[in-house]
């Protein structure tokens, strides 16, 4: 057989293997060939499966379900593989029969005369529309009938036969993708037959047509996109053979890449660098610059220009491009700094990053990576005090716990946190006076004191200011040192938490009750907690899920 259940589990993964066990009764039409097995599996749809058995690389499989089309060994492949294992005794006989059928067919065909073979082929093309189209394309290419080849390729790209309601539905996308794949085969055959220049032109027509229709296709599985990518590959291959005029190719590429319908495939202009040469690349850059002047905010234009500039290794031009549209968060300044640093121009890189901090100083939000970049460079060059100043300035603008922590870390590195902390807490105290305490949204001052572990100060500042989250954190940190005060907090929070329902609310209530229990234990009043908990369970006994969660937590 060449494989077992362990092999199926290894290639599919435990999840797909376990799910495949449930599809054993859904396998039908098992056909055994010399080295493969085909079957259909009935699931959400009817899926075709083919397994390749006993090769040097072990078992492999293909399925036309969405997961299988991504290259995965899916549950349907598992089901077919398990079916084969359960019929292991009959497989050798079926393989021998397959070999005999194949040999018999080959011998029969070899014995037919030319006229008999023609009759057979004509019968098949009369019944099989796809076979007829493929042979028509081959015949037209063989006699260099480019008009017919073009008509057939455009017909294959035409979505209208599949668009029953004006667009191609999900169920029809794979059929349309197969037609596009036929066009790809025809284009590749043209190049192989010495008609590469014609293949270039037809591939460009096909990509234009696909771009115009792609927005009307439900390509959830990406099968049409994959077929379109194959058209782009054929175009590149044909260009490599035909060597079209570099400037004309540059004009086509820019037009295609900047078109509104360009998302059908990801053309990379740098793949064409060898064909374009210096003149073609220069023409692309010229055309892209003109397009960018017409639409300065155009994302596609900027991205294409960035790609072309990077390919040329022109760092100054890249900096100039980014500098035209500086983000107020400082993200663009950071991007420029990173490009300059990669180019070995560290001093200029730091200067751009510092400029970003200056120009964005008044913004509440600055890209944290920019601030980190500057502070790390300062630390590397012995400028720790400057790093503290940067963190201090950002803290005064942001006044967040994250900014407070960053200031603490920077100041701690140069042993000046005590002075910095006093000023930072004064800043937070000023903000706390303007804020109103309540159930939600307590001041950052409380968070900072808790984060510092300064519980005495936190207890002083919390009344009238702290929110429920901060009170709970303060109680959690004070169970052992201030059990009576923490108990009062927990009991108040429990009262507020009795009304909400749902698993999340019940888990929160259970955590609060664990805090109440720990405080009573510290106070040696466990019997009081027992009476309290019994009363609470009686009050809320109709909430069965809550009772289950309390039981699980030992409450």
C-alpha positions, 0 to 999 in steps of 0.5 A: 500500500505504501502508507498507513493511518499515521502517514495520513495524520502526518500529512493532513494534521490532527484536525483534518485527520479527525474531521476526515473520520466523519466523511468515510460514508461520504466517499463514492466512486472510488477508482484505482489507477496504477499509481493513483486513486480518484473518488468523489466525496459528498460534503457541503458540495460534491468534491473530486479527490485524487490521491497519488500513492506509494511514490518516493515522496509518500502519499499526496493528494488534491481536492477541489474543495476551497481548503484543498485548492490552497494546497492542503491535504484536506479532510476529504483526502483523508476520507479517501485515504482511509477508504483505500486502507479499509479496502487494502486487500482488493487494491493490488487486484484493482491496480493490476486491472488498471494496468491491464486496461491501460495496456489494452487501450494503448494496444488498441489505439496503436492498431487503429488506422489514421482514418479510424483515429480521425473518426474517434477524435471527431466523436470526442470533440463533438461530445466534449466542448473543452476538448474541441476548444483546445484542439481548435486553438492548437490547430489555429496556432499550428497554421499561424491563424492568429485571428482565430487564436485571438478570437478563441483566447478572447472567447475564453476570457469572456465571462458572459457565459458564466454571468447568469445574473450579470456577475459570476457567482462563487459556484461558477468561478472555478469553471471560468478559471479553467477557461482562463487556464486554457487561454494560458496554455494557448498563449504558452504554445504560441511562444513555443511555436515561435510566435512570442510577439503575438503572444505578448499582444494577446496576453496584454489583451487578456489582462485588460479584459480580466481587469475589466471583469474581475470586479464582477466575480465572486473569487472568494477562493482566489482561483480566478486570481491565480489564473490571471497571475498565470496570464501575467507569467505567460506575458513575462515569458513571451516578453523574454523571448520576443524582446519588445520595444522597451519604451512601449513595454514601459508604457504598457506596464505603467498603464496597467499598474496604474489602471483602476482595475489593476488589482486582478493580478500583482504585476511587478515591474522589476520582474521585467527589468531585464527586458526593459533595460535602462531605457525602459526603466527610465521611461517607466520612472518618467511616466510614473513621475508625471502620473504622481504630479497629476495625482499627488495622493495616489497610492498606486503612483507612490508605490510604483515610484518607490519600487522603481527608485529602490531598484535604482538604488537612489536613496536621495530620490527615495527620501525626496519622495517620502518627504513630499507627504510626511505623516503627522504621526512621524511614521514617514520620518521614521521610514526615511531614517531607516532607509538612510541608516540602511544606506550607511548614513547614520547621522542623516538618519538620526537627524531625520528622526529628530526632525520628526520629533520636533515637527510632531511634538504637539501631536498627542499621538506619535508613532512610538517606533520613532520615539524608540528609534531616537532613544535607542540611538541616544543610548548607543552614543552615550546620550542617555540624558537626551533620551530622558528628555525625549521621554519626558517631553512625550509624557507631558503630551501623552500623559499615559501609563505607557509614557510614564513607564518609558520615562521611568525606564529611561530615567532609571538608567541614569539614576535620576528617577526620583526627581523625574517621578516627582515632576511626573506625578505632579503632572498627573495630579494636575490632570486628576484634578480636572477629571471626575472619578467614577465607575469607569475611566479613573485617572492615570495618576492611580495607574502610575502609583499602582504600577510603582507599587506605591500602595500607600499613596494609591490608597490616599488618592483613590477615594473619589477618583479611582474607577472599579478596575483600579479599586480591584487592582488596589485591593488585589495588591493589598490583601495581605497588608491591608485586608480590612480595607481591601475587604471593603473594596471587594464587598462594594464591587461584589454588590455592583457585579451581581446584576450583570449576567453571562460567563464573563461577568460570572468569572469576574464575580468569582474572582472578586469573591476569591478576594473576599475569601482571602481577606477573611482568611487574613483577618481569621474570620472565615466563618463570617465569609461562609455565612456571607457566601451562603447568603449570596448563593441563596440570593442568586441560586436561579443562575445555574451557570453562575453556581457551576462557575462558583463550584469550579472555583471552590466557592 
